[in-house]
């Protein structure tokens, strides 16, 4: 039955045997894709009816209980048409969600808080009026005692009221934690119309958005609203912006590990959740601490009204990278492919570089996937024209990458240089580092040998000053985006080093063109 997955693979499953495993594999016979599909293939699966019962699944953190919704995380029964796969079975239904009592349409706690605040304001207004009247009376009395004396008003203090503080807490700012970055482009082109980067605040589940329109400067868009449930705090998320579109889609894990999607405008904060979680029976469970990466795929109109999508994460049950795909021509449209990557650390991070097709052909479309093995080396999987090239997967032995470090990747389009491929990370000293290889497509250049092209790492401090290329956290999160504008361009985003940035938090944008330059973008006010 598992072989039927080849009919609906994401980057289509090639009919070759996987390459010999270079690291010792861990057996996960219960949840391996060869034994049980996380989401059954179209022929086996019936989409749930409106009254279908969902399998129970571990409850989310009680702090986010207000985000409970039908099918998440409650439910029960036999799982509708989803067959009771072990990956969908949890530890039992969540406690019943009881809405908080409301007064005048407001939550009881909020109503009481507002009542207290209004009472204080009224008391202050009355007190101010009485105090002003007394002060006016005293001034008149003082003025009549000496016609030649000019009175100057001075602040009066009350000996009966509580002292008023003259200091207040400073503004609270969102501190960049985990990052994602996307660009808007024209279909079939390597240009850009806008760039957006997103980061999650390290102290809250909130995600913030910045956007730059071509020819303008960066704009603080603000905190994204409408993520229901919210992302797990201090967690990775992936982002996609398809060509000719203003819409950004993000993919994130909720507090209990369930993968959700949401989308909205690159210039707005009112977003909404998509249907991916519901269509997958809330069964995509992301490993604690896993990286998440995403990309669009294909030519416009090739897969229905839009582009295909691919999302990569570490499966919580199998401890391996999974590929979740969306395709308008499939039923179901969201499905996990049967592509098997080697087992990895449950907290492995994922780097993804995508070279889009040109305007007339998908032959050159290339994707490169990077993640860390259980022994700390990097694994590199190339995919060409819709197929993973398993035979040319390689291990990059690199001791400078911290364990479980975040990875970002970008690729140049110049075929004369074999499409230069970059892997970015922050080393053990939080210095921006880059591994450089080649990512040419073997579909367009059959004689190209991609194995062994990566050189030793370089520090970006070798190209520019350490001020702009030092991060705050060793192995910390970063994101990269590339395009062509007269020449190859790349931008990398990460949290700035405090000591090098006058003890102020912010995101660093590293720009690579003729040389290297940078810009430190300030923090956003919390809630803005």
Secondary structure, 3 states (H helix, E strand, C coil): CHHHHHHHCCCECCCCCCCCCCCCCCCCCCCCCCCCCCCCCCCCCCCCCCCCCCCCCCCCCHHHHHHCECCECCCCCCCHHHCCCHHHCCCCCCCCCCCCCEECCEEHHHHHHHHHHHHHHHHHHHHHHHHHHHHHHHHHHHHHHCCCCCCCCCCCCCCCCCCCCCCCCCCCEECEEEEEEEEECCCCCCCCCEEEEEEEECCCCCEEEEEEECCCCEEEEEECECCCCCCCCCCCEEEECCCCCCEEEEEEECCCCEEEEEEEECCCCECEECCHHHHCCCCCEECCCCCEEEEEECCCCCCCCCCEEEEEEEECCCCEEEEEEECCCCCCCEEECCCCCCECCCCCCEEEEEECCCCCCCCCCEEEEEEECCCCCEEEEEEECCEECHHHCEEECCCCCCCCCCCEEEECCCHHHCCEEEEEEECCCCEEEEEEEECCCCCCCCCCCCCCCCCCCEEHHHCCCHHHHEECCCCCCEEEEEEECCCEEEEEEEEECCHHHCCCCEEEEEEECCCEEEEEEECEECCC
